[in-house]
Amino acid sequence: YSFETEYKIPGTAAPDGSCTFTYRSSSRKKGEFNSPRYPSNYPSDTNCTYLFLATPNEQVTLVFDHFKVRTRNVNSSSNGHYG
């Protein structure tokens, strides 16, 4: 996986090819990021990790303008909760 420049904030992909991206405040303080293949569906059986690294005196704030999750079977043991 890799992020392209159209995503507006540089993300560094994990060298092992996993869907893990690291964002460092030393690279940029503000920007936008998206999941792989946005706005299309997320790849099947993919779990991505996004790491936002800041200095001790900085605060990381995430604002989601668009957030879509797939519904689970209502009979599942999680009672429809994610996490």
C-alpha positions as CSV (number, residue, x, y, z in Angstrom):
1,Y,0.0,0.0,0.0
2,S,1.1,3.6,-0.5
3,F,-0.4,7.0,-0.3
4,E,-0.2,9.2,-3.3
5,T,0.3,12.9,-3.3
6,E,-3.4,13.6,-3.9
7,Y,-4.0,12.6,-0.3
8,K,-2.4,15.8,0.7
9,I,-0.2,14.6,3.6
10,P,2.8,12.4,3.3
11,G,2.5,9.0,5.0
12,T,5.4,6.6,5.2
13,A,4.4,3.0,4.5
14,A,5.8,0.2,6.6
15,P,8.8,-1.5,4.9
16,D,7.3,-5.0,5.4
17,G,4.4,-4.1,3.1
18,S,1.8,-4.2,5.8
19,C,-1.0,-1.6,5.8
20,T,0.7,0.6,8.4
21,F,1.3,4.3,7.9
22,T,3.2,6.7,10.1
23,Y,2.6,10.4,10.1
24,R,5.2,12.6,11.9
25,S,4.5,16.2,13.0
26,S,8.0,17.0,11.9
27,S,6.9,16.4,8.2
28,R,3.7,18.5,8.3
29,K,1.4,19.9,11.0
30,K,-1.9,19.8,9.1
31,G,-3.4,17.8,6.2
32,E,-5.8,15.1,5.1
33,F,-5.4,11.4,4.8
34,N,-7.6,8.6,3.5
35,S,-7.8,4.9,3.7
36,P,-6.5,2.7,0.8
37,R,-8.6,3.0,-2.4
38,Y,-10.7,5.9,-1.0
39,P,-13.4,6.8,-2.1
40,S,-13.8,3.2,-3.3
41,N,-14.4,0.3,-0.8
42,Y,-11.6,-0.6,1.6
43,P,-9.7,-3.8,0.4
44,S,-11.2,-7.0,1.7
45,D,-9.5,-8.6,4.7
46,T,-7.4,-5.6,5.2
47,N,-6.6,-4.0,8.6
48,C,-4.7,-0.8,8.5
49,T,-2.8,1.0,11.3
50,Y,-2.2,4.7,11.2
51,L,0.4,6.1,13.6
52,F,0.4,9.8,14.3
53,L,3.6,10.9,16.0
54,A,4.0,14.3,17.7
55,T,6.5,15.8,20.1
56,P,5.6,15.7,23.8
57,N,4.3,19.3,23.8
58,E,2.0,18.8,20.8
59,Q,-1.6,17.5,20.6
60,V,-2.9,15.3,17.8
61,T,-6.5,16.1,16.8
62,L,-8.4,14.0,14.2
63,V,-11.6,15.2,12.6
64,F,-13.5,12.8,10.5
65,D,-15.6,14.4,7.7
66,H,-16.7,11.1,6.2
67,F,-16.7,7.8,8.1
68,K,-18.4,4.7,6.8
69,V,-18.4,1.2,8.4
70,R,-19.9,-2.0,7.2
71,T,-22.8,-3.3,9.4
72,R,-22.3,-6.6,11.0
73,N,-24.8,-9.4,11.4
74,V,-27.2,-8.2,14.2
75,N,-27.0,-11.7,15.7
76,S,-23.3,-11.5,16.3
77,S,-21.9,-11.8,19.8
78,S,-20.6,-8.2,19.6
79,N,-24.1,-6.8,19.6
80,G,-23.2,-4.5,16.7
81,H,-20.3,-2.8,18.5
82,Y,-17.1,-2.3,16.7
83,G,-13.7,-2.6,18.3
